[in-house]
Amino acid sequence: MKPVFIINGPNLNMLGLREPDVYGRETLAGLEERCQAKARKLGLDISFRQSNIEGELVSWIQEARSKASGLILNAAAYTHTSIAIHDALKAAQIPIIEVHLTNIYRREPFRHHSYVSPVADGVLCGFGGQGYELALDALHQILTAKKG
């Protein structure tokens, strides 16, 4: 089976340093290790990536169409601004789970709108790093159902 792409957007490289009272103290490397361990338990391979550049995220989403079995996306701030990411996701034709470390609906009003949600199979927010593990569980279920 093709790997699951886990794509992280801007400023997530600063996890553990940036606003730890909001985002926690877990680093992006720690989050990747957590995802690798969960994926192994599920029999999945992952490709874990992060970029601060919107165009690079779009390119990875386009790549996922042919090289990934599914996509977990934390588009971070681009969630609320990027029609380009929305359009790339519409064209991806693979299962997509949107993830956010924080509950975006308990934050500033501008964070309440997502350009990702309308094209995602599911959304997880507010569970911290555990949200990524839950997203892997959900994606595993979707992919298993497709096989059977």
N, C-alpha and C positions, 0 to 999 in steps of 0.2 A: 504494500500500500504506500502511496505517496505520503510524504510528511505533512503534518499540520503546520501551517505558518502561524507564528505568534508575532504580530507586528505591533510595535509600541511607538507612539508619536513623541512630540516635542516635550522636552524637559524631564522625561522619564529616566534619562541617564543621570539625573540629579536626585533620584530616590535615596532616602536616608539622610540627605543633606538639606534639601529644599522643603521647607515647612513640615518638619517631622510631626508636629502636632496635628497636621491635616492628613499627610500621606504616610505617616509611620516612619520607622527607622530601618525597615528592610531595604536593602540596596537592589538595584536592577540585577546584579550578578546573583544575589540571593534568590530573587524571584525566578530567574532563569533556572537555577539549581532545583528549586521547588517544582517548576514545570517539568524539567527533565525527569525527576523522580516519579512524578504522577504519570507522565506519559509512558515510562517504562512499565509501571504497574498495569496500564491499560493496553500495552502492546503497541503503542504508537511511537512514531519518530516525530520530532519537532525541529523546526528551523526558527530560532528565536532571534528577533531583529529589533533594532531601535534606530530612529533617525529624527533629527530636528527639522528635516527638509521635506516639505509637502510633496514635491515632485518625486522624491525618492520613495516615499510611502506609496504614491500612486503607481510607480513602476513595480514595486514589490507586489501590490495587489494585482496588477496585470499579470505578473509572472505566476502568481498563485493559481490563476485560471488553468494553466496547463501543468504546473509542477507541484501542486498541493492538493490534498484530499479535502481540506477544510481550512478555515481561517478564523483565528481569534484576533480581534483588533481592539486595542486601546488607542484611539486616535488622539487622545488627550485634548488639548485646546482646539485642534482641527475638527473635532467632533461637532463643534458649534459654528464652524465657519466655512468648511470646505465642501463646496459643490463638486469639485474635482474628485475628491475621495468618494463622495456619494456616487458619482457617475462610474468610477472605476469598479466600485462594489456591485453596482447593477449589472455590469458586464461580466463579473467574475464567474458566475454560474457554479459556485461551490457553496457548501454550508458556511454561514458566517455567524459568529457570536461576538457581540459588542461587550466590552468589559471596561469598567471604571473602578478604580480603587475606592473612591469616595461615592457617597450617594449624591449624585449630581442634582437631585431634586431638593436637597436640604442646603444647597449652596446658593450662590448669586443667581438671580433670575436669568441672566444671559446664558447660564449653563443648563437651563432646563430644556432647551431645544437641541435636538441631535439630527444631523444630516445622515448619520449612520443607521439609526434605529429603523427607518422605513425599509431598509434593504437587508436588515439582519434577521436571522432566524430566531434569535433570542438576545436578551440584554441582561447583564448582571452588573449591579453597581452597589457600592457600599460595604463590600465584604473584604476589603483590603486585598492582600495577595491571595487569599483563599478563593476569591472570585475567579482567578485564572484556573485553579484546580477544578472548580465547579464547571467552568467553561469547557475544560478538557473532558470532564464526565459527560456533559451534554453533547458535545461534538462526537464523542465515542458512540453514544446512543444513536445519534442521527446516522452516522456512518455504518453502524451495525445494522440498523433497520433498512438502509439502502441495499446492503448486501443480500439480506434475506428476502 
